[in-house]
Amino acid sequence: MRKSLRRALLTLPAVVVTTLADVSGTATAAPAGTRNEPVQTLSCSHSHSNKDSGSGRTTTVLRYRSGPHTNCSALGQAGDNTLIYYHCWTSGESVGGVSTWTWGRVAGTQREGWFSDKYLSNGGSTKKC
């Protein structure tokens, strides 16, 4: 195998890792010899408080999460047309063109989490966290 081809094949994993880090935004460090650009880290811990007395319903079966991003862990799932009591909203990952998320509680339970406003009947909370 030619030396230049072998070198290209040996550096391919570093290129793939760097590209995946750019796409996912969750990598913590790039391999040695790659770009020295900072990598964006998405936080799944976001402050919230109960500022809103409103509520709404899910428009589909919906996972609620530990943070306002789809890569944050799912805390549970609410069925279609489930009543959600709203606490407050924040900006997060865009889902279907909607980049706001509501912290809420599933009615009749103590289960809480971040719900994408894309899937809440009235667009989610009106009170910013």
FENHUCOR-V521801 format. One line per field, one symbol per residue. phi: phi as a letter, one per 20 degrees, with the letter a starting at -180 (. if undefined). Layout:
# FENHUCOR-V521801
phi->???
This chain:
# FENHUCOR-V521801
phi->.fgfffffffeggffffffffffemdfebefgndgdefdfdeeedcfbbedddebacfdafbedcfbebfefffercdfgmffceedacbebffclndddcdebcfgmcdecredffgddgdnnfddff
